[in-house]
Amino acid sequence: MRRQACYLGVTDCPQACDEALLALLARTAEQQQQGDGGADIDALLDAYSCHTLFPEPGTSSDAASFAPVHGVLAKRLVSRFGDALATLNWPELHQQLLQLPAVAVGDLLRADEFGTDSEDSIFLLLACWLHANEADAPEEARAALCKLIRLHQLDSPYLHFVLPTYSPFSNVSRAELAFLLRYVGAGEQAAAQHEQWRLAAALSLVLLPCAASGGS
C-alpha cells in the first residue's frame, strides 16, 4: 500500500503507513518487556518479510521519510538479539537468527549496539546463517553480508586456517590475505612488545626500592 501510494502521489498515505508500522513496533516492544518475546520476533519477521518493498536508501524523498521506520526496526532487532555470544549460545535466539532474511542480518551486523567479544564471533555467527540459508539467500546477498566482516580484526587462527578454505570468502585474493596476515601479525607483535615493556617497568618499580635499601 505504501509503495502504491507513493507511486500514485496519494498525499499523507505513506506517512500514515509509517505511523502504523511504528505503532506496531511500539506494541511489540511493550510485549517483549512483559516477557512475550515470541510476539516481538514474529512482528520483526513479518516486517522484514516485506523488505523488498522497502525504499532503497538515498534514492528518493520516499526513502528519506521511511528511514526512521527502518531505524526503529533495526533497533528492535538489536534489542531482541543483544550480542553475538548470546545469539550463538542461546538455542532460541540462534534458531530465530537463522530465520531472518539477509537484509535483517545486515542490519544486525552493521549496528554499533550489537555487542561481541571479538570479530571471530561475528564471523562464526554469519557462517551459521550462511550455512542454514545457502539454498535460499541469493549469492549477491551472501556476498554483501561477507563484506560486513572486519577481516583485519579477526584473530590469526581464523586468517591462517579458516578464511583461506571457507568458500563464501573465496573472493579474498592471496595478495589481500597476505596483507591481512602481515597487518595482524604486526599488531600482535607490537602488543606483545608493549606487554614486555609494561612488565619490565612494573618489575623495575619493585626492584629499584629493594636495591636502594640494600645499598644503604
N, C-alpha and C positions, 0 to 999 in steps of 0.2 A: 504494500500500500504506500509506504513512504517513497520508494523509488518512483512509482507511478505518479504520485502527487508532484514530485519534483519535476518529472518529465512533462507533465501537463500544466505545471505552473499554478497548482492549487494553493492559494495563499493560506498560510498558517497550518496546513495539514502536516508537513514534515515536523514542525515544532510540536504539534500535538502528539505525533508518534514518538518523538524523543522523550517527551514528558511521561508518556505511558510506560516506556521502557525503563526510565529512571525510577518511576514509582514501583514497578515490578521488582527491580533490583533492590530497592529500599525495603520492600516487604520481605524478600528472601533473606536480606541481611538481618532483619529482626528475628526471623525464624531460626537462623543459624545461632544467634545469641541465646535463643531459648533452647538450644540443643537439637534442633531439627536440621542437621547437616544435609540430609537427603534432599530436602526441598531446595536448598541452596545449589547443590551440584546439578539438580535437574533443571533449574532455571538457567544456570550457566550453559549447560549442554544445549538447551533449547535455543538460547540466544546465539551461541556460536554456530549452531547448525544452519543459521541463516547468514553465515559470514559472506557468502557470495553476493549478498545484497548490500553489504557494507560499502559505502563510497570509498574509492581509492584515496588514501591520504594525500592532501595537497593538490588534488586535481580540479577542485571546484569549490564554490561557496557552500555547496551542499556538504562536501567533506568537512569543511571547517565547522559547520553547525553540528555535525554528527560527532566531532572529536570529543566533546565532553561525555557523551554516552559511551563511546569506546573506552575512554579513560576510566570511567567508573566500572565498566565491565572488567577491564584488566585488573583494577584494584580488588574487585570482588574475587577474581581468580587467585591473586596472590594471597589474599586473606584466607581463602579456602585451603590452599596447599602449603602456605607458610614458608618452608625451606626445602632444599634438595634432600637433606638427610631424612626429614620426616616423611617426605613423599616416597623415598626409596624403601624405608623400613616399616612403614605402617601399611599393611596389606590393603586396607580400604582406600587410602589415598593413592596407592600405587595403581590399583585397578581403575580408579577414576581418571588418573593421568592418561592411561592407555586409551581411554575413550575419547579424549579431546581431539579435535581436529588440528591440523598443522598450524593454523592461524592462532589458535589459543595457546599452543605450546610456544609459539614465537613470542606472544605477549608475555608469557611467564618468564622465558629466558631473558627477555630484554628488560624486565622490571628490576630496577635497582633494589627494591624492597624484598625481592625473592632471595632469601639467605642461602648460604652454603659454607661448608668448611674449606673447600678448595674447588678449583675448576675441574678436578678429577671427578667429583661427584656430579657436577653438571654434565660432563661428558658421559658418565655412566647412565644418568637419567635419560639423556637423549638417546643413547644406544638402546635402552629398554623400549622407548617409544618407537624408534625406527624399526626394531625387530618385530614388534607387535603390529605395526601398521605398514609393513613392507608391501603388502598386496594392495592396499587401499590408497596410500598417500602418493600423489604424483611425484615423479622424480624431481621436478623443479622445486616443489615444496620441500622435499627432503634436503636438497642441496642448499636451499635458503636457510634452513634450520642449522645445518652444519656450519655455515658461515658465522653463526652467533657464538660458537665456541671460541673462547680466547686461547688459542693454541699456545701462545707464549707463556701462559700461566699454568700449563699442565706440568706435572712432575716428570722427571726424567724417565721412569719406567714406562709411562704412557707414550712418551715421544719415541723411545727406543724400540718398544716391543708391541704396543697396541696400535698406534696410529699408522705405521707402515703396512700393517696387514689387515686393517679394517676397511672394507670396500667403500662405505659411504664417504671416506676421506681419500679415495684413490686419486682425486684431482690435485692433492698436495704433491708437488714435484720433489724430486730428490734434492734439488738445489734449495728449495724452501725448507725441507726437512733438515738439511744440513745446517742451514742458517739458524733454525729454531734450536737445534741441539747446541750449537755454539753459544747462542744467546742465553739459553737456560743454564748451560754449564758455567758460563762466565758469572752469572748471578749467584749460582750455588758456591762457586769458588770464592767470590767476594764475601758472601755471607759466612763461609767457614773461616776466612781470614779475619773478618770482623769479630767473630766469636773468639778466635785465638787472642786477638788484641784485648778483648774485654776480659778474658780470663787472666791474661798476663798483668793487666792493670789492677785487677782485684787482688791477685797474688802479691803484687808489689806493695799494695796498701797494707797487707797483713805482715809481710816480711820486713819492710823498712823499719817500723817501730821496734820489732824484735832485734834487728841488727843494731839500731841506735842504743837500745837499752843494754845490749851485750857489750858494746864498745865502751860504754861509760862504766 
